[in-house]
């Protein structure tokens, strides 16, 4: 299955084992442990874009969990965002920052901007791979 990445820095972060997972919408419930992964910089279906897409690796999904992010309004009472991965709940700033860094962002604030939308939540899958077992181009 294709995993496409638009942020140029993600390729190196993935190859170096810093970006350990990705979070995606999965409305068709297609992602499962054992699925093959083709890592792409850009979307191979968009050959007319400014940056030409290219595959930079292959791997296998080693873990797939449901993820739910609930974004709270920021205000002085400091009601924090909550992320549920399977049955595990992340809610401290340290836990949220660790999640963000493992997903290739600098911190939770940056990751939150990427995923937050008008619905105030995101539901999808978090997909892990073992970068040492991946083959890089």
Secondary structure by P-SEA (a helix, b strand, c coil): cbbbbcccaaaaaaaaccccbbbbbcccccccccbbbbbbccccccccccbbbbbcccccccbbbbbbbbbcccccccbbbbbbccccccccaaaaaaaaaaaccccaaaaaaaccccccbbbbbbbbbcccccccc
